Amino acid sequence: MFDLTGKKALITGSSQGIGLAAAAALAQAGAKVYINGSNPEKVHAALENVPGAVPAVCDLGQADCGAILYGITGNIDILISNASVQYRSAWDCITDEEFDRQIHVNFRAALKLIQTYAPYMLERKWGRIITTGSVQQRKPHKDMLIYAAAKAAQVNMVQNLAKQFAPFGVTVNNIAPGVIETPRNDAALADESYKKQVLNGIPASYIGQPEDCCGQILLLCSEAGRYITGEDIFIDGGMQL
Ligand SMILES: NC(=O)c1ccc[n+]([C@@H]2O[C@H](COP(=O)([O-])OP(=O)(O)OC[C@H]3O[C@@H](n4cnc5c(N)ncnc54)[C@H](OP(=O)(O)O)[C@@H]3O)[C@@H](O)[C@H]2O)c1
């Protein structure tokens, strides 16, 4: 039901964390996967965890990231736009650099990659596009205003494109993780009192693992998910409630 044999998939930000777990799950389901990150060493280290994976190093902050990645991957069937950067600053201390970097990597890159890869999917009448959002679409952290706003903008783009692409067999969905144990959160969660505070906000009362996102991703990528589009699916132990 979730067989992806013969499909090509690019997962951005897959050198670690949620993206790496997604890449491993897609490879296990039979897809040929491309591993992306901006750091070549991390990308090459990640290849060891994903049999048959191909490196696709590219900094998504670049306006021409679509063209660069297309030069490596060619046409693909599945795009998971997952990479992001996150800066903590109070609302009145956000710098232009922080603004630009988060908007470019977290929002513009998703659009650029869809502009690059969707035409082939639309022509072939089969394609899967998933963006990774965040529980912050609903519950923004006070010191991550731009990060949260970019994730919310991304959902709006997903809904816009899902309607336009549906007649062509191309689904577009967003997954919105809550708190997932990845390298991004290592330092913050090492602080026991902060971790306790975080856990208090999660009805399931535990922190998720990257693999908790994989069932949903596999469903959306496979034939079983063909009738699901324009959705915004929280994977958060109830945190958004
Ligand atoms: N973990 C959570 O609790 C959580 C919660 C809500 C939403 N999310 C979302 O889930 C997604 C994955 O999060 P994660 O926790 O797995 O993140 P992570 O551990 O910080 O990993 C981020 C990945 O993105 C890549 N990346 C970052 N900037 C990049 C750039 N400019 N160009 C290309 N690749 C770049 C990183 O590789 P390099 O370092 O080599 O660039 C890495 O592979 C993100 O969109 C995040 O916003 C995560």
The ligand as a Gaussian input file, in Angstrom:
#p B3LYP/6-31G(d) Opt

LIG

0 1
 N       12.321000      19.414000      15.832000
 C       11.210000      20.024000      16.172000
 O       10.819000      20.047000      17.344000
 C       10.377000      20.722000      15.130000
 C        9.169000      21.278000      15.528000
 C        8.362000      21.916000      14.586000
 C        8.780000      22.003000      13.284000
 N        9.977000      21.472000      12.924000
 C       10.367000      21.616000      11.513000
 O       10.761000      20.352000      11.019000
 C       11.787000      20.541000      10.036000
 C       12.976000      19.682000      10.412000
 O       13.371000      20.056000      11.725000
 P       14.540000      19.310000      12.508000
 O       14.275000      19.503000      13.942000
 O       14.728000      17.957000      11.946000
 O       15.760000      20.273000      12.106000
 P       17.312000      20.156000      12.371000
 O       17.678000      19.036000      13.249000
 O       17.751000      21.537000      12.743000
 O       17.857000      19.861000      10.888000
 C       17.697000      20.842000       9.914000
 C       18.101000      20.290000       8.572000
 O       17.940000      21.329000       7.608000
 C       19.185000      21.577000       6.955000
 N       19.307000      22.993000       6.627000
 C       19.238000      24.048000       7.485000
 N       19.464000      25.184000       6.798000
 C       19.640000      24.824000       5.501000
 C       19.899000      25.549000       4.323000
 N       20.043000      26.886000       4.323000
 N       20.052000      24.880000       3.163000
 C       19.927000      23.517000       3.147000
 N       19.684000      22.787000       4.233000
 C       19.543000      23.441000       5.391000
 C       20.234000      21.100000       7.956000
 O       21.455000      20.784000       7.311000
 P       22.736000      21.783000       7.387000
 O       22.967000      22.038000       8.839000
 O       23.819000      21.050000       6.702000
 O       22.343000      23.001000       6.630000
 C       19.558000      19.867000       8.522000
 O       19.688000      18.780000       7.626000
 C       12.069000      22.031000       9.997000
 O       11.339000      22.628000       8.965000
 C       11.544000      22.535000      11.322000
 O       11.165000      23.882000      11.262000
 C       10.785000      20.851000      13.807000

